[in-house]
Structures are given as structure tokens and as C-alpha cells.
């Protein structure tokens, strides 16, 4: 499961890089994907929209078992 999630995140990375940000897979636990947004995305006003309507929607569409995506700050 984690390898598939990492592949999907790698598919999203160029889109996030275009806006000056980056995305890193942290872990998959209890049906939740933990990621870290960095660069311009780390404190962007639209971060919640990117998480919900972009990243989470894409991952759930590809892997229906996923219940959500959580951005963690390390």
C-alpha cells in the first residue's frame, strides 16, 4: 500500500513544485496518509484546499481505502 501511495505522491509532485512547494510522504497508518508540505505550500493560505480537494481527492480516487490525508509539521 505504501509503495502505491508513494507513486501517487510522486505523480502530484510536479504540480506542487510548479507553485514553489513540495510534498513528502511520511507514513500510512489507520487508513490515513501523513504527508509534509514544504516550500511555498507550507504556509499557503490555500493549503487546506490543496489537501482536501487536490491531494486527498486524488489519493482517495485511486485508493478508496484511504480515509484522509493529514499534513504534519516536523
N, C-alpha and C positions, 0 to 999 in steps of 0.2 A: 504494500500500500504506500509506504513512504517513498519508494522509488518513483511510482506513478505521480505522486504529488510533487516531487522534486522536478520531474519532467514538465509538468503543467506550469509550475512556477517559472521554470526556465523559458517556457513559451511566452509568459507575461513580461518577463524581464525587459526585453527591448522596448515595450510600450512605456514601462515605468521609467526606463533610462531616458527616453525622449523628453520627459519632463524634469530631468535632473535628479531623479530619485533612484532607488534600488530596493530590491526585495530579497530577503534571506529566509530560507526555511529553517525553523528552529526545531520543531517536533510535531508529531501527530499523536494525540492522546485523547482517549474517551470521545472519539468522533469529532474532535476539534483540531484544526490546523493552527499551529502557532507560528507566526512569522515575525520578522522585524523589518519595518520600512525605514529606510535611511535616506540621507541626502535631502533634497528638496521635499520629499514626501514625509519626512519625519515629523514636521510640524505644520504641514499644509492645512489650510482651512477646509479643504475638501477631502481630507484623509478618511473620514467616516464613510463618505460616499464611495470613494475608491475601494475601501474594504468591502462594503455591503453590495454595491451594485456592480462592481468590477470583479475584484478578486474572488470574493465569496460566491457570487453568482456563477462565475466561470468554473470554479472547482466543484461546486455542487452539481452543476450540469454534467460534468464529466464523471464525477464520483458521487452518486446520490447518497451514499452512506455518511458523507460529511454533513455535520450539523451546523458548523460555523467556523469562522476564521477570527483569530484573536491576534492583534498586534501587540507585541511585548517590547518594552524598552529595557535594554540590557545595560 
